[in-house]
Amino acid sequence: MANVKVSKESQAEALKMAKGTQKVAQTKEQTKLIAQGIEKGIAEYKKQQKSKARERDKQRKKDLKNIVDEPVDEAAVPAGSGKLVLMLLPWVLLAGTWLYIALSYKQP
């Protein structure tokens, strides 16, 4: 297997796990070998997760591109349905405000 670079945190965590499962008659060398095996396992797991993340990212980008490239069906969206409401909304609010002021104004 190729020489795998492992971070100091992973080494410390692997040694902690190896010491936690250490048997009574186990030597330091055996514990170090177990820790190295755990380190390699951690490195392999991280490598797999990076690979999966890359694949998910590629699929997400592909999906986004497909969404952008899809033609919009004009028959499905009624023409001007939301535009009229957005255009009239400020005027309706203004008229409502003036009506509220006129009704709430009391003459002495």
N, C-alpha and C positions, 0 to 999 in steps of 0.2 A: 504494500500500500504506500502511496506517496506520503511525503512528509507533510503532516497537517499542522498548520499554525493554529494555536489555541491561545485565547486571551488569558491573562492572569486571573481574571474573575472565574473563568471556567475551570482553570487548574485548581484554584482554591476550593471551588464548589465540589469538584470531583474528589479532591483529597478529603474533604469533610465527609462526603458520602462514603468513601472507602473506609475511613476511620470509624464511621458510625456502624458499619456492617462488619467490622473487624472481629475475627474469631480469637479465642484465647491464645492458641499456639501459633498464630500467624506472625510471620516475621515482617520487618519494615519493608524489605524488598518485595515481598508478596503484596503488601498493602500498596506500595508504589505502582506495581504492575496493574493492580485492580484500578487504581486511580487513573492510570494512563488509558486503560480500556474505557473507563467512564468518560474521560476527556474526548476520546475518539468518537464515542457515541453521541456526546453533546455536539461535537463539530459536525458529524454526519446529519444529525437532526436539524441543525441550523442551516446546513447546505440544502437539505430537502425543503425546508420552509422558504428559503430564498427562491428556490426554483418554482415552488408553487405560487409564490407571490408574483414572480415574473409572468407566469402563465395567466394568472388572474388579471394582471394589468394589461397584458396583450389582448385578452378576451374583452376586457372592458373597453379598450380603445377601439377594437374592431366593432363592438356593439354601438359605440358612439358614432363611429364613422357610418355605419349602416343607417342609423337614425337620421343623421344629417343628410345622407344621400337619398333617402326615400322621398319620392315626390308626394306632395300634399294633395289629397283628394279634395278638389274644390266643391264637389257635391255634398260632402260630409259637413262642411263648415258653411253655415248660412252667411251670405254676403252682408256685411254691415250690421250684424245683430248686436255685437258688443260696442261697436263704434258709436252708434246713436246714443246709447245710454251714457257712455263716457263723455260725449259731446254735450249732452243736456244736463248732466249732473251738477256742474257749477251753477247753472242758471236756476235750476230747481232749488238748490240750497240757498241762493241769494234771495229768490222770491219767498221762500219759507222764512228766512230771517226777517225780511221786511214785514211779512205778515205777522210774525210773532211780536215784533216791535210795535206795530200798529195796534194790535189787540191788547198788549200789555200796558200801553200808554194810557194813563188816566188823567183826564182834565180836572182841574180843581173846581 
